[in-house]
């Protein structure tokens, strides 16, 4: 009997079967090139020498004995800190298809140990819930015999939406006649690249996105805009003619706003809009968090902070005393900064209190829109508990707000933008249009664009999700030049253009059979149905089965 | 699909001629109903002065008819003329018809202190009250219009058959404008109120085709909480209400209607002389952008008639005629049947940017394009 003390078993001991991802390694194919071990962002695998006993029985000599062979093999580490995250970079670099992670169907006990030193589990990524209500919505009001359907390939389609406060027609005519201020309105593509900060994203990713957005606008005629997220905007962008495609975000840390305000006199054009972040779907009630791993020299300069320190933004704006005061102060001062020529709108996390925020905005003549981010939204860094369990799904939250506007006859005045899980399973156009028909004027996409345009490896299976610690294996969310040089900005730009061209085509393919081409079908709830009676009742759409 | 016919002439004519035009276009509809709006009304047995309001509708029971009389009397309206249709009820499909009424009233004494707008609002409210009254009594009373110089007839059945049943060919009722539409709404359930032309405060329009943007537009109009913006048993009713909104509420020229329901594209507005104003107008009225394949034919209190198409011109329409007499129809054969002795080479089929306007003088048709300068430069 082996003494119990010699078995390496502590409360924190794990075997590879306790991990969420198990490395499958085929020694018969492995050439021991070592590329997998060097690329692994978590150092979850290592090359090691192993000894194997080769039992040997020599019958004639009537003598038993053993021989040993020594070989080099690849093994998976089992410490929580080095657990495999399933990114699959090992499989990507393996020349011989000898290695790759596989999801572990057993309980991943590692979850229970991710609180070492009392640190609660923090991660980046997504909520890791694969189901999506939006995926279940179908477009079922097909014009076929009642009217000729449109031709998605040949007819012209007006797919753009408006970002900005729209006056009631009577008021517009009055102000037009008297020469009074008319709030700025932007005509944009309804799929907006959602807020991802310069800091969360690598410089190459940012450059690629911006190049792609500029190409969509200037060559393809798709007026895509992108939001910066908290953390400012590189000075070369602020003073460039591309600023008009950028929604600048101001959040509770005000990071980067010194640079922005100082750049105003040198700006060649106005930004597309200003987004005031009050909340985020992935982590409601939490401020932004840029962990120290990612606070590089460039980021430190941009944000006006020392290098290598955690940058947690406060959960609320310092100026926030009441919603009326906050909205009034922030929206009005930011409008004033650009001479009331730029739409300014708040972003909140999906919540049962969204309606009261909306009603407040309706009465604020300077508020340009409301952006609601649902629980399925992604983030660069958050506590796991916030991501998994805090927030409100977007569909019913949006619908409630929209119907509230309808009841007041204000649905044309304050556009509602929705986000949080749009395209989480790849159905980006379908998800976006479903939200539009529930009442959204447009949607923001973040995770999807990272996956589609930059090859982000994250999935709803808790794959990768390490955006927070700067080791992004694709170089999308890292400030480490060794990592982000893997990402070619030109290729990202090309993929951005590919993505938006495809979304545009899919929009036409969806809207043509519905007989809609002249305006974005915002609130066209008669066109959609869902195979869940309760959801149908809640969303006030048709139940189909 | 609905077939539409409108005839406007300086000299009053019998609506029956327009029904024969409907017959000419019969291939295109299912003959499920008829809606008629007459404007510039003339009765052979009564000298009608244009300013007295005419109440049109159907009393489905005797009790309803008496209730109507009492209701109007209590409001202070004085009955001046009651047009008796020489109706043959056996030829009418529906069984519950007691009386078709077209009655001329004198406004209550007390209304003489009201200005024009107030009188118009009260006329609308009176019609809505009557409609509500009918609905509260199992739909035994249907009120289509209550307005000076406008008579409305709606019924289920084959249009010519209805014309014969009501003996509209006896020339006892004539008018300068007749709008006819030949189908009950079959998209959203059969209901007399769902039959075009729709009417509100002197403005009438009828449409063929489906309005795919119906629900968001309906929600917008309903949200305005304007008393007359109700009903919506048909997706086409919103066209009438948008026309009313543009003319009566926004008080903009008729040409604006086209800019509201089918605005030009941004690149087109960028080179338009009033592009900035029109872009702003498009933004503020974007919920009223229609999206169906539609041809809309309308008429206004001053007897102006218009025709517009959807922005892809997926439903064509034809206008033809000569000085003093014009016809609009969804089919060319309809125009032929209404005005055979015209120069057909001058017929016009409006394009996606056009609004055809026949002014009250009926001298010529005006072909207006959205690319033309906006007619009210001081607003823009």
Contacts between the chains, C-beta under 8 A, distances in Angstrom:
chain1	res1	chain2	res2	distance
A	141	B	212	7.8
A	143	B	210	6.3
A	143	B	212	6.1
A	146	B	187	6.6
A	146	B	210	5.0
A	147	B	209	5.9
A	147	B	210	4.3
A	147	B	212	7.4
A	147	B	292	6.6
A	147	B	293	5.1
A	147	B	314	7.6
A	148	B	293	6.3
A	148	B	314	6.3
A	150	B	312	7.7
A	155	B	312	6.5
A	156	B	265	7.7
A	156	B	312	7.7
A	158	B	265	6.9
A	160	B	266	7.9
A	162	B	283	5.9
A	162	B	286	6.9
A	166	B	283	5.4
A	166	B	284	5.6
A	166	B	286	7.4
A	167	B	284	5.6
A	168	B	284	6.9
A	169	B	250	5.7
A	169	B	281	7.5
A	169	B	284	4.5
A	169	B	285	5.5
A	170	B	249	7.1
A	170	B	250	6.5
A	172	B	280	5.9
A	172	B	281	7.1
A	172	B	283	8.0
A	172	B	284	4.4
A	173	B	250	6.3
A	173	B	252	7.6
A	173	B	379	6.7
A	176	B	277	6.4
A	176	B	280	6.8
A	176	B	379	6.8
A	176	B	380	7.5
A	177	B	378	8.0
A	177	B	379	6.4
A	182	B	280	6.4
A	185	B	283	5.3
A	187	B	266	6.2
A	406	B	219	4.9
A	406	B	223	5.6
A	407	B	223	6.9
A	408	B	223	6.7
A	409	B	220	7.1
A	409	B	222	7.9
A	409	B	223	2.9
A	409	B	224	5.3
A	409	B	225	6.5
A	410	B	223	7.4
A	411	B	216	7.9
A	411	B	219	6.8
A	411	B	220	6.6
A	411	B	223	6.8
A	411	B	287	6.9
A	412	B	220	6.4
A	412	B	284	7.2
A	412	B	286	6.6
A	412	B	287	4.6
A	514	B	212	6.3
A	515	B	210	6.7
A	515	B	212	3.6
A	515	B	291	6.5
A	515	B	292	6.4
A	515	B	293	7.5
A	516	B	212	5.4
A	516	B	213	6.7
A	516	B	291	5.0
A	517	B	291	6.5
A	517	B	312	7.1
A	518	B	213	7.4
A	518	B	262	6.7
A	518	B	289	5.3
A	518	B	290	7.0
A	518	B	291	4.5
A	518	B	310	7.7
A	518	B	311	5.6
A	519	B	213	6.8
A	519	B	286	6.0
A	519	B	289	4.1
A	519	B	291	6.4
A	521	B	213	7.0
A	521	B	216	7.1
A	521	B	291	7.8
A	522	B	216	6.3
A	522	B	287	7.9
A	523	B	215	7.2
A	523	B	216	4.5
A	523	B	219	6.4
A	524	B	212	8.0
A	524	B	213	7.1
A	524	B	215	5.8
A	524	B	216	5.6
A	525	B	215	6.2
A	526	B	214	7.3
A	526	B	215	4.3
A	527	B	215	8.0
